Amino acid sequence: MNYDSMTVLQLKTLCKDRGLRVSGNKSEVIIRLMENDEAGMQPAPVAIQQTISPQQVQGGYGQPQKVYVQGGYVQPQKIYVQKEGELAEGIGIGIIIYAVFRIFWALIFSVGEGQAWLLSPVAFILGLGFLLGGILTYLNYRNGILFTLGILGISGVLSVLFHGDEVNPVSIAWGDAMIMTSIMASVTCMIIVALPLILSTTKDGWPESINRVLNSGNSADGTKEIKCQACKSALMIPNDYSGKIECPSCKSQMNV
């Protein structure tokens, strides 16, 4: 701005508008205005504040950008951000490894004879159950954790029921002194598997592939088909309905 071409009154009016002192001669007022112009051209200092978005998080570490502060640029330290579902992933991997062991253990006894051979299919199914539960737990699904807890409960009961002096596909421990060890191991595993339900956020429902299988009998309009218990007529009811219904053909009532 060309201050020299302005009158003293105009210059002092500018000083007053900017909150500056208005006293002094024309030269002093011009110098005051020019110093104010230079101060306004400097970037204002800001507080160091870094927001980490999910897209910036890689491997658990945020990648902050340089932030201007008075005196130059600084590079903030990397901030560790816990990945959602990290606990469930770790436990899921452990369950999958255990499932592979149980399946291998069942296959070993499948070539034997007697009770051990008869229990091999049961042990194999349990191993597959652990494998499915481990995968769903790794994907951070609540139903996967609950499913695994159910398999652990069944496995623990079978371990006690078929506990004996010799090892078998469903009871790895043997001898009277080991039965309490087997029970404690089952309880401990259930507590570990249940940790994500308490300490982290889990997803509801099932993966889309499983949902398609579970809802295979449902139509696209939100209804599903059932059969009347009396006359076997096809009835269409809402997918999420539960309660008493009446068949329009035979007038019989039933609960769904």
C-alpha positions as CSV (number, residue, x, y, z in Angstrom):
1,M,0.0,0.0,0.0
2,N,1.3,3.5,-0.9
3,Y,1.2,5.2,2.4
4,D,3.2,8.3,1.2
5,S,0.3,9.4,-1.0
6,M,-2.1,9.4,1.9
7,T,-2.9,12.2,4.3
8,V,-2.0,12.1,8.0
9,L,-5.7,11.8,8.9
10,Q,-6.1,8.8,6.6
11,L,-3.0,7.1,8.0
12,K,-4.2,7.6,11.6
13,T,-7.6,6.3,10.6
14,L,-5.9,3.1,9.4
15,C,-4.0,2.8,12.6
16,K,-7.2,3.2,14.6
17,D,-8.9,0.4,12.5
18,R,-5.9,-1.9,13.1
19,G,-5.8,-1.2,16.8
20,L,-2.5,0.6,16.6
21,R,-1.3,3.7,18.4
22,V,-2.3,6.9,16.4
23,S,0.0,9.5,17.9
24,G,3.1,10.8,16.1
25,N,4.0,12.5,12.9
26,K,3.4,11.2,9.4
27,S,6.7,9.3,9.1
28,E,6.2,7.6,12.5
29,V,2.6,6.5,11.6
30,I,3.8,5.1,8.2
31,I,6.6,3.1,9.9
32,R,4.0,1.8,12.4
33,L,1.7,0.7,9.6
34,M,4.5,-0.9,7.6
35,E,5.7,-2.9,10.6
36,N,2.1,-4.1,11.1
37,D,2.0,-5.2,7.5
38,E,5.2,-7.2,7.9
39,A,3.9,-8.9,11.1
40,G,0.7,-9.8,9.3
41,M,2.7,-11.6,6.5
42,Q,4.3,-14.1,9.0
43,P,2.4,-17.4,9.5
44,A,0.7,-17.7,12.8
45,P,2.1,-20.3,15.1
46,V,-0.2,-23.3,15.7
47,A,-0.3,-26.0,18.2
48,I,1.1,-29.5,17.3
49,Q,-1.9,-31.6,16.7
50,Q,-2.0,-34.7,14.5
51,T,-5.2,-36.6,13.6
52,I,-4.6,-40.2,12.5
53,S,-7.2,-41.5,10.1
54,P,-7.7,-45.2,9.4
55,Q,-6.2,-44.7,5.9
56,Q,-3.0,-43.4,7.6
57,V,-2.6,-46.4,9.9
58,Q,-0.4,-49.1,8.4
59,G,1.0,-51.9,10.5
60,G,-0.4,-50.3,13.6
61,Y,1.6,-47.1,13.2
62,G,0.2,-43.7,12.1
63,Q,2.3,-41.7,9.6
64,P,2.0,-38.0,10.7
65,Q,2.8,-35.1,8.4
66,K,5.1,-32.3,9.2
67,V,3.4,-29.6,11.3
68,Y,4.4,-25.9,11.2
69,V,5.3,-24.2,14.5
70,Q,6.9,-20.9,15.1
71,G,10.6,-21.3,14.2
72,G,10.3,-24.0,11.5
73,Y,8.8,-27.5,10.9
74,V,8.9,-30.4,13.3
75,Q,8.3,-34.1,12.6
76,P,6.1,-35.6,15.4
77,Q,6.9,-39.1,16.6
78,K,5.0,-42.0,15.1
79,I,1.9,-42.8,17.2
80,Y,1.0,-46.4,17.8
81,V,-2.7,-47.1,17.1
82,Q,-4.1,-50.5,18.1
83,K,-5.6,-52.2,15.1
84,E,-9.3,-53.1,15.7
85,G,-9.7,-56.8,16.2
86,E,-6.0,-57.4,16.8
87,L,-6.7,-59.5,19.9
88,A,-9.3,-61.6,18.1
89,E,-6.9,-62.2,15.2
90,G,-4.2,-63.5,17.5
91,I,-6.5,-65.8,19.3
92,G,-8.0,-66.9,16.0
93,I,-4.6,-68.0,14.7
94,G,-4.1,-70.0,17.9
95,I,-7.4,-71.8,17.5
96,I,-6.6,-72.6,13.8
97,I,-3.2,-74.1,14.8
98,Y,-5.0,-76.2,17.5
99,A,-7.6,-77.3,15.0
100,V,-4.9,-78.6,12.7
101,F,-3.4,-80.5,15.6
102,R,-6.8,-82.0,16.5
103,I,-7.5,-83.1,12.9
104,F,-4.1,-84.7,12.6
105,W,-4.6,-86.4,16.0
106,A,-7.9,-87.8,14.8
107,L,-6.3,-89.1,11.5
108,I,-3.6,-90.9,13.5
109,F,-6.2,-93.0,15.4
110,S,-8.3,-93.6,12.3
111,V,-6.1,-96.5,11.3
112,G,-6.4,-98.1,14.8
113,E,-8.9,-100.5,16.2
114,G,-11.5,-100.6,19.0
115,Q,-12.8,-97.5,20.8
116,A,-10.1,-95.3,19.5
117,W,-11.0,-96.0,15.9
118,L,-14.8,-95.4,16.6
119,L,-14.0,-92.0,18.2
120,S,-11.8,-90.8,15.3
121,P,-14.8,-89.4,13.3
122,V,-16.0,-87.5,16.4
123,A,-12.5,-86.1,16.9
124,F,-12.3,-85.2,13.2
125,I,-15.6,-83.3,13.4
126,L,-14.4,-81.4,16.5
127,G,-11.2,-80.5,14.6
128,L,-13.2,-79.1,11.7
129,G,-15.4,-77.2,14.2
130,F,-12.3,-75.6,15.8
131,L,-11.0,-74.7,12.3
132,L,-14.3,-73.0,11.4
133,G,-14.4,-71.2,14.8
134,G,-10.8,-70.1,14.5
135,I,-11.4,-68.6,11.0
136,L,-14.5,-66.7,12.2
137,T,-12.6,-65.6,15.3
138,Y,-9.7,-64.4,13.2
139,L,-12.2,-62.4,11.1
140,N,-13.4,-60.8,14.4
141,Y,-17.0,-62.2,14.3
142,R,-18.7,-62.6,17.7
143,N,-20.5,-65.7,16.5
144,G,-17.2,-67.3,15.7
145,I,-16.0,-66.8,19.3
146,L,-19.3,-68.2,20.6
147,F,-19.1,-71.1,18.2
148,T,-15.6,-71.9,19.4
149,L,-16.7,-71.7,23.0
150,G,-19.4,-74.2,22.2
151,I,-16.9,-76.6,20.6
152,L,-14.6,-76.2,23.5
153,G,-17.4,-77.1,25.9
154,I,-18.3,-80.2,23.9
155,S,-14.7,-81.2,23.6
156,G,-14.2,-80.8,27.4
157,V,-17.2,-83.0,28.2
158,L,-16.1,-85.7,25.8
159,S,-12.6,-85.6,27.2
160,V,-14.0,-86.3,30.7
161,L,-16.5,-88.9,29.5
162,F,-13.9,-90.9,27.6
163,H,-11.0,-90.4,29.9
164,G,-9.2,-93.6,30.7
165,D,-5.8,-95.2,31.2
166,E,-4.9,-94.9,27.5
167,V,-4.9,-91.9,25.2
168,N,-7.7,-91.7,22.6
169,P,-8.8,-89.2,19.9
170,V,-11.1,-87.1,22.1
171,S,-9.0,-87.2,25.3
172,I,-5.4,-86.4,25.0
173,A,-4.7,-86.8,28.8
174,W,-4.8,-90.2,30.4
175,G,-4.6,-91.6,34.0
176,D,-6.6,-90.5,37.0
177,A,-4.0,-87.9,37.9
178,M,-4.5,-86.0,34.6
179,I,-8.3,-85.7,34.6
180,M,-8.2,-82.4,36.6
181,T,-5.4,-81.1,34.4
182,S,-7.7,-81.8,31.4
183,I,-10.6,-79.9,33.0
184,M,-8.4,-77.0,33.9
185,A,-7.0,-76.8,30.4
186,S,-10.5,-76.7,28.9
187,V,-11.6,-73.9,31.3
188,T,-8.4,-71.9,30.6
189,C,-8.9,-72.2,26.8
190,M,-12.5,-71.0,27.1
191,I,-11.4,-68.0,29.2
192,I,-8.7,-67.0,26.6
193,V,-11.1,-67.4,23.7
194,A,-13.7,-65.3,25.4
195,L,-11.3,-62.3,25.9
196,P,-12.2,-60.5,22.7
197,L,-15.9,-60.4,23.9
198,I,-14.7,-58.3,26.8
199,L,-11.7,-56.4,25.7
200,S,-12.4,-55.5,22.0
201,T,-15.1,-54.7,19.6
202,T,-16.4,-57.6,17.6
203,K,-18.7,-57.9,14.5
204,D,-22.2,-59.1,14.8
205,G,-23.7,-61.8,12.6
206,W,-21.9,-64.1,10.1
207,P,-19.8,-63.5,7.0
208,E,-21.8,-63.0,3.8
209,S,-21.0,-66.5,2.5
210,I,-22.5,-68.1,5.6
211,N,-25.5,-65.7,5.6
212,R,-26.3,-66.8,2.1
213,V,-26.5,-70.4,3.2
214,L,-28.5,-69.6,6.3
215,N,-31.0,-67.5,4.4
216,S,-31.2,-69.8,1.4
217,G,-34.9,-70.4,2.1
218,N,-35.7,-66.6,2.3
219,S,-37.1,-64.7,-0.6
220,A,-35.9,-61.3,-1.8
221,D,-39.0,-59.5,-0.4
222,G,-38.2,-60.2,3.2
223,T,-40.3,-63.4,3.6
224,K,-39.6,-67.1,4.0
225,E,-41.6,-70.2,3.2
226,I,-42.6,-72.7,5.9
227,K,-45.0,-75.7,5.8
228,C,-48.2,-76.0,7.8
229,Q,-47.8,-78.7,10.4
230,A,-51.3,-80.0,9.8
231,C,-52.0,-79.8,6.1
232,K,-48.5,-79.2,4.8
233,S,-49.6,-76.1,2.9
234,A,-46.8,-73.6,1.9
235,L,-47.0,-70.5,4.1
236,M,-45.1,-67.2,3.6
237,I,-44.1,-65.3,6.8
238,P,-41.7,-62.4,7.4
239,N,-38.1,-63.5,8.0
240,D,-37.8,-62.0,11.4
241,Y,-41.3,-63.0,12.7
242,S,-41.7,-65.3,15.7
243,G,-44.9,-66.2,17.4
244,K,-48.3,-67.8,16.7
245,I,-49.7,-68.1,13.2
246,E,-52.9,-69.6,11.7
247,C,-53.0,-71.5,8.4
248,P,-55.6,-70.0,6.1
249,S,-56.3,-73.4,4.5
250,C,-57.0,-75.6,7.6
251,K,-57.3,-72.9,10.2
252,S,-54.8,-74.7,12.5
253,Q,-52.5,-72.7,14.6
254,M,-48.8,-73.2,15.3
255,N,-45.8,-71.4,16.8
256,V,-42.8,-70.3,14.6
